[in-house]
Amino acid sequence: MTEAKWDFWIDRGGTFTDIVGRKPDGSLVAHKVLSENPEAYRDAAVQGIRELLGVPAGTAIPADAIGAVKMGTTVATNALLERKGERTLLVTTRGFRDALAIGYQARADIFAKKIIKPELLYKHVVEVDERVRADGTIEAAPDAATIRAQLQEQFDAGFRAVAIVFMHAYRYPAHEQVVAGIAREIGFTQVSVSHEVSPLIKLVGRGDTTVVDAYLSPILRRYVEQVAGELGTGLDAADKQGAQLMFMQSSGGLTAARLFQGKDAILS
């Protein structure tokens, strides 16, 4: 007979973190802690679990005491609003470096004399001489040596997150795949590629989503790894140890912690 365990449902908000725990006997208990209290604890969700389990700080949470933890979190939302995401590099087709800045030319106030545009999430742009026509004919193929030199220069300048957005990559992704491979070889820790992140026809929507993913995923990954580490939960697909850790996506659905990405977390 399988031993009954605790299950937790957590809403980590900007001010308070609310926790509902189901005890091994099936009864429910609610708890609330401050979301930010660095003098007392690192993370509110883990602290709330500790308090409900009666596990003191500095003591490992028993790996076999928890069945599942399902959480909604504003970590990515706050990072986006406060512009505290990862310093991001945009790599795009030559001639389109300003496409995301121009956007759809929509004006929130059509009669405003002074337009204040939102701050761009990417800090630098690398243009690649590549072009695929609408019928798949290759107009220009990317030069691997040139790209490697460009990306290495930006890596040396401190960039670790890169968003790769080519004009027709939603249908012809080969050029993006070449650049992504080079970026990973160089050592970029976050490589967001538009045909994987959001394979939309329109460049601006696809590009904005890819940049957001590159900008937020590292922040999110660090948070997920922190929570998983304290719960003793493995994030590798083959690692089944500890509690099942899941996060709510912007769609309202749950996903495994290892699959949680920046683009899916803005409205978690």
Disulfide bonds with the S-S distance in Angstrom:
none
